[in-house]
């Protein structure tokens, strides 16, 4: 694994020098634990606020005392007990209250992929646990917090996160995941922004879930059209056999399976396991 000092130096070069990079990092510097713990509870906008107050005295104290080395565990708590705080939304929320957090944006994730920490965008707890271990290692050696490391990694690669231009460095043919699949995963994860925007606009969980699901299916169609015909046919057959639909489960199917609107929202921006993951060919754009 590349020493973190070298990663920092690369990010600094890309951002105009060490002083310039330090100024960027200062905008998301973590707050002192004492300051986080003393924040008024109305800043912690989650359904389980009262439970945390009962359990820990204040919700803010709960967040302040949670060990950064188990950040993934905190994400799991937020996902299970809070509302609208699944996926990257949780990381953004934690950064907003001054708690160090890494966010698995496409540009940040590309750095651990290049380092061989993971071989694809994270899709579950196992992948996040591997990333957490790497972050803990980088943090112990560099003295930097999760937010700083996350941002430095993102700024050390040639990737335009909004997809407006350029191409992800981690789509190179030398990586274990095929370029088309990696491009698809990046665009799926970018759907987080749609959910965040609709949530801020006051949309209901059902409206957000349906919009996210529709957006995911549109992406699926686009990338299926770019997949070689033989592989596309195999994907369609396998997906139809499982869900009765070549493009995956409908909203109604998911609801009948007991999935909540929040689950549908979160899963719409989470790349699933490739339908042909175990096949010899991976140059596909499957869901």
SULFEN-V96411 format. One line per field, one symbol per residue. ss: DSSP state (A for helix, B for strand, O for the rest). phi: phi as a letter, one per 40 degrees, with the letter a starting at -180 (. if undefined). psi: psi as a letter, one per 40 degrees, with the letter a starting at -180 (. if undefined). Layout:
BEGIN
ss=???
phi=???
psi=???
END
This chain:
BEGIN
ss=OOOAAAAAAAAAAAOOOAAAAAAAAAOOOOOOAAAAAOOOAAAOOOOOAAAAAAAAOOAAAAAAAOOAAAAAAAAAAAAAAOOOOOOAAAAAAAAAOOOOOOOOOAAAAAAAAAOOOOOOOOOOAAAAAAAAAAAAAAAAAAOOOAAAAAAAAAOOOOOOOOOOOOOOAAAOOOOOOOAAAAAAAAAAAOOAAAAAAAAAOOOOAAAAAAAAAAAAAAAAAAAAAOOOAAAAAAAAAAAAAAAOOOOOOOAAAAAAOOOOAAAAAAAAOOOOOOOOOOOOOOOOOOO
phi=.cdcdcccccccccbghccccccccccbcccddccccccccccccaccdccccccbgacccdcccccccbdcccdcccccbbbgbcgcdccccccccgcdabbccdcccccccccgcbbaccbacccccccdcccccccccbgccccccdccdcccbcacccgcagaccccdccccccdccccccccccccdcccccccccgccdccccccccccccccdcdcccccddccccccdccccccbgacbhccdcdccccgccccccccccbbdccddbdcccbbcbbcc
psi=hhidddddddddddeeidddddddddefhiiidddddeiideeggidfdddddddediddddddehhdefddddddddddeihffiaeddddddddeehhiihfidddddddddeedieihheadddddddddddddddddeeiidddddddddeeighhdeediaihdeeieeidiidddddddddddeedddddddddeeiidddddddddddddddddddddehiddddddddddddddeeheeaiiddddddeehiddddddddehhihhdfdeiehegifi.
END
